[in-house]
């Protein structure tokens, strides 16, 4: 079994990868699909991928978005998450993007617990 830190890094960068490395195939694939669906729906609703901005709420928005790992950085690189503030789906899109990132962070903790033997 790999070191728990590397499991966590893989789990953060590619959603579900930590569980796949721990041979939890069903969980890993399901988590990948769920995170990607949330992320793509957030982009489709014209949500914004926030970069780092000063202040407490700027840090929170950045952390919630970047928690999705590779999809966040790919979206920023490709300029997908520009957001449309007057659009009807803007706030919903942001919520989906934040949920994808925060859920992925919870999955990192879950993979860590499995790697340490605290959870089956």
N, C-alpha and C positions, 0 to 999 in steps of 0.2 A: 504494500500500500504506500502511496506517495505521502510526502510530508503535508500536514494540514494547511500550511501557508500557501503552498503551490496549488492545492485543491481550491483554496479560497480565491486566489488570483485567477485561476481558470474559470471558476464559477462566476466571478464578477465580469470578466472580459467577454465570455460567451455564455449567455444564459443557458443553464442546464448542463454545462460541461463538467462542473464539479460532481454532479450526480452520475454523469456518464463515466467519469474516471473512477468513481466508487462502485461501478457496475450496477447501478440502480437505473437500468435502461428505460423502464416505463416512466419513472419520475423525470429523468433527464429529458426525454423527448417531449413529454407533456409540458414541462416547465419552459422549454425552448419555444414550443408552439404558443403557449399562453403569453409569454413576454413579447414575442414578435407580433402576435395579433394585436395586443394592446398598443405597442409602439406604432405599428402601421396604421391602426385606426386613429391614433392621435395625430399622426402626420396627415392622414386623409381629411381630418376635421380641421385642418389648417392651424394646428397647435404650433407653439414655438419651442425650439430647443434653446434654452437660455444658456448663455455663456456666463463666465464669472463676472459679477458686478459687485461693487463695494456695498457693504451693509449686511445686516443680518438676513433679510429676506432674499437678497441677491445670492447669498451663500446657500440658503435653503433651496432656492430654485435650481441653482447649478448642481448641488449635491443630489437632489431628487432626479434630475435629468441624467446626469452622468452615471448614476447607479445602474443604468441599463447596460453599461459597458460598451462593447464594440458597436452596437447599433447607434448609440449616441454619437460616437466619434465619426462614424461613417456618415451619419446624417449631417453633422456639422461640416464635414469635408465636402460633401456634395451640395451643401446649402439647401437641404430639403426642409428644414424646420424654421423657415423665416417667420411664419405666423401671419395671420390676417386679422388684426385687432378688430376692425368693424364687422368681420365675418360672424355668422350665426354660430358656428361651431368652435370658435377660438378657445373659449374657456373650457368647453368639453374636451377639446383636443389636448389642451394643457393638462387637464386632469388625467387623461389616459396616459400621456407621456410621463407624468410624475408617478402615476401608479405603476407603470412598467418598471421604472427605476427603483422605486421603493420596494416593490415585490421582489425584484432581483436581489436587493440587499438582504432581504429576509431569507432568500434561498441560499445566499452565501453563508449565512449563519447556520442554516440547516445542514449544508454540506460540511461545514466545520464540525458540527456536533456528530455527524455520522463518521467523519474521518477520525475523530478523537475517541470513538467508541461509546459515546454518551447516548446515542440513539441508533436504532436499528435501521 
